[in-house]
Amino acid sequence: MKDKHGPGFAAAAGSVSAHTIHTDSAGLETGLTTLPGGAPAYFARPQVGESLPVVLVAEEIFGLHEHIRDVARRLAKLGFFAIAPDYLARYGDPMAAPDIDALRAIAAKVPDTEAMAIFDEALAFATGKGADAARAAVIGFCWGGRIAWLYAAHNRALSACVPWYGRLDGSHTAVQPRWPIDIAGEIDVPTLGLYGGDDPSIPRDVIAQMQDRLAAAGAPAEIIVYDDAPHGFFADYRPSYREREAHDAWGRMRAFLRAQGVG
């Protein structure tokens, strides 16, 4: 499925749901850019306004498809400079991947150090366009939720971090040596985690371990768990979408960003 705003949805995501939200670009400047290291990035910002707060958007494992672009436009409508870099593109095409296993194979190849550098470049691009680096946050969905945690540990000048159902633990490899649960003691960026309690890919006991490690470290972080929500409960284009939980979590994120001086 395609529309005038972007390339459509990833093939592995399946049929697009009737719940899919489409945000227009009226009043916005939107576009694609290529960051210095070669990664593409989609950005959206209000046409009017200076020194805008920045929200870096870490894409799902499905890549820089229409849902992530729409999230960027939603944020821009709220007054943010939103930018979503495609940190997966160098290692495969998530849009064309036939299934979740193929997507995981792409994601597993991406060095964490490279992903962090790409987000540094995305933030620099936004500030080069006049956005306010002193009011910058990172949010991320699915695999991007993992990246959001890692980027908060990498860039401690951020004002806020909001990971949505990002994996907390997994296989430790040469290119991905650490997971959020390993760096809980390094989190000093205010962080709000939004997770589903009915998500077998992120068991409740692992979430509890993460909460314990954050508390032991005195990290300014909270994880909210929606008991009956599955993985991807915010993904309005998929059957996993849960409207009530998604709306509540979005509202909590907005309030959290405001409380941290972002927006």
C-alpha positions in Angstrom: 0.0 0.0 0.0 1.4 3.4 -0.9 0.3 7.0 -0.6 1.6 10.4 -1.4 3.5 10.7 1.9 5.9 7.8 1.6 6.9 4.4 0.2 4.1 2.4 1.9 4.5 -0.4 4.4 7.0 -3.2 4.8 6.0 -6.4 3.1 6.6 -8.5 6.2 4.1 -6.4 8.2 1.2 -8.0 6.3 -2.1 -6.4 5.3 -2.6 -2.9 6.4 -5.2 -2.5 9.1 -8.4 -0.4 8.9 -7.1 1.3 12.1 -4.1 2.8 10.2 -3.6 6.4 11.1 -2.6 8.8 8.2 -1.2 12.2 9.2 -1.1 14.8 6.4 1.8 17.1 5.8 -0.2 20.3 5.8 1.7 23.0 7.6 4.9 20.9 7.6 8.2 20.7 5.8 8.9 17.1 5.2 11.6 15.2 3.2 14.3 12.7 2.8 18.0 13.5 3.3 21.2 11.6 3.2 23.3 11.8 6.4 27.1 12.2 6.1 27.8 8.5 6.6 25.3 7.6 3.8 22.2 6.7 5.9 18.9 8.0 4.6 16.7 9.9 7.0 13.1 11.2 6.9 12.4 14.4 8.7 9.3 16.5 9.4 9.1 19.9 11.0 6.6 22.8 11.2 6.9 25.2 8.4 6.9 28.1 10.9 9.1 28.3 14.0 12.7 28.5 15.2 14.8 26.6 17.8 12.4 23.7 17.7 12.9 20.8 20.1 14.2 17.7 18.5 12.8 14.1 18.6 15.0 11.4 17.1 12.8 8.5 16.0 14.4 5.0 16.0 12.5 2.9 13.5 11.0 -0.5 14.0 12.6 -3.6 12.6 10.3 -3.0 9.6 12.5 0.0 8.6 11.7 3.5 7.5 8.3 2.7 6.2 5.1 4.7 6.3 4.3 4.1 9.9 7.5 5.6 11.1 7.2 8.5 8.7 3.7 9.1 10.0 4.9 9.2 13.6 7.4 11.8 12.5 4.6 13.9 11.0 2.5 13.5 14.2 5.4 14.8 16.2 6.0 17.7 13.8 2.3 18.7 14.1 3.0 19.0 17.9 5.9 21.4 17.2 8.9 19.1 17.1 11.6 18.7 14.6 11.3 15.0 14.1 13.9 12.9 12.3 14.0 9.2 11.7 17.3 7.9 10.3 17.4 4.5 8.6 20.1 2.7 10.5 19.2 -0.6 8.9 19.4 0.3 5.2 23.1 -0.5 4.7 22.6 -4.1 5.6 19.4 -5.0 3.7 16.0 -3.7 2.6 13.5 -4.2 5.5 10.7 -3.0 3.1 11.3 -6.0 0.8 12.1 -8.6 3.5 9.5 -11.5 3.2 9.2 -12.3 6.9 10.3 -11.6 10.4 13.3 -14.0 10.2 14.6 -12.0 7.3 14.2 -8.8 9.2 16.0 -10.1 12.2 18.8 -11.2 10.0 19.2 -7.7 8.7 19.0 -6.1 12.2 21.6 -8.6 13.6 24.2 -7.3 11.2 24.0 -3.6 12.3 26.9 -2.6 14.6 25.7 -0.7 17.6 28.6 1.7 17.2 27.4 2.5 13.7 23.8 3.0 14.8 25.0 5.4 17.5 27.0 7.4 15.0 24.0 7.6 12.6 21.9 9.1 15.4 24.6 11.6 16.2 24.5 12.6 12.5 20.7 12.9 12.6 20.8 15.2 15.6 23.5 17.3 13.9 21.3 17.5 10.8 18.4 18.8 12.9 20.5 21.4 14.7 22.0 22.4 11.4 18.5 23.3 10.3 18.1 25.5 13.4 16.6 23.0 15.9 17.6 23.2 19.6 20.1 20.5 20.6 19.6 21.5 24.2 16.0 20.2 23.9 16.5 16.8 22.3 14.9 13.4 22.9 15.1 10.0 21.4 12.1 7.6 21.1 12.1 4.2 19.5 9.8 1.3 18.6 10.5 -2.4 18.6 14.1 -2.9 17.6 14.3 0.9 17.7 13.3 0.8 21.4 16.5 -1.1 22.0 18.4 1.5 20.1 16.8 4.3 22.1 18.0 2.8 25.4 21.5 2.4 24.0 21.5 5.9 22.5 20.5 7.4 25.9 23.6 5.8 27.4 25.7 7.0 24.4 24.5 10.6 24.4 24.1 11.8 27.9 23.3 15.3 26.8 19.8 14.2 25.7 16.9 15.6 27.7 14.7 12.5 27.5 14.4 8.9 26.1 11.2 7.0 25.4 11.7 3.3 24.4 8.5 1.6 23.2 8.6 -2.2 23.7 12.3 -2.5 22.9 14.1 -5.7 23.6 16.0 -5.6 26.8 18.2 -8.6 26.5 19.3 -11.0 23.7 22.3 -12.6 22.0 25.6 -10.8 22.7 27.7 -10.6 19.5 30.8 -8.8 18.3 28.7 -6.1 16.6 26.0 -6.0 19.3 27.9 -6.7 22.5 25.5 -5.0 25.0 21.8 -4.8 25.5 19.7 -2.3 27.6 19.8 -4.6 30.6 23.6 -4.4 30.5 23.8 -0.6 30.5 21.0 0.1 33.1 23.6 1.5 35.4 24.7 4.0 32.7 21.3 5.6 32.2 21.2 9.1 33.5 19.0 10.6 30.8 15.4 10.7 32.1 13.7 7.7 30.5 10.1 6.4 30.2 9.8 2.8 29.0 6.4 1.7 27.5 6.0 -2.0 27.4 3.3 -4.7 26.9 2.7 -7.2 29.6 1.5 -9.8 27.0 4.7 -9.7 24.9 6.5 -13.1 24.8 9.5 -11.5 23.2 10.1 -9.4 26.3 9.0 -11.5 29.3 7.8 -9.9 32.4 10.6 -11.3 34.5 13.2 -9.6 32.2 11.3 -6.3 32.5 11.4 -6.8 36.3 15.2 -7.4 36.2 15.6 -4.2 34.2 13.5 -2.2 36.7 15.6 -3.6 39.5 18.8 -2.7 37.9 17.6 0.8 37.1 16.4 1.3 40.7 19.7 -0.1 42.1 21.6 2.4 40.0 19.4 5.3 40.9 18.6 5.9 37.3 15.9 8.5 36.4 13.9 5.9 34.6 10.4 4.3 34.8 9.0 1.4 32.9 5.2 1.3 32.5 3.7 -2.1 31.6 0.3 -2.4 30.0 -0.8 -5.7 31.3 -2.8 -7.1 28.4 -0.9 -5.3 25.6 1.1 -7.3 23.1 4.3 -6.3 21.3 3.7 -3.6 18.8 0.6 -2.2 20.6 1.2 1.2 19.2 1.5 0.0 15.6 -1.9 1.1 14.3 -1.3 -0.6 10.9 -1.0 -4.1 12.4 -3.4 -6.5 14.3 -1.3 -5.9 17.4 -2.6 -2.4 17.8 -4.5 -1.7 21.0 -6.2 1.7 20.7 -6.7 2.4 24.4 -3.2 1.5 25.5 -1.7 3.3 22.5 -3.5 6.5 23.2 -2.7 6.4 26.9 1.0 5.7 26.2 1.2 8.5 23.6 -0.3 10.9 26.1 2.2 9.8 28.8 5.0 10.3 26.4 3.9 13.8 25.5 3.6 14.7 29.2 7.0 13.2 29.9 8.7 15.2 27.1 7.1 18.4 28.4 8.2 17.6 31.9 11.8 17.2 30.7 11.7 20.5 28.9 11.3 19.0 25.4 8.4 20.7 23.7 
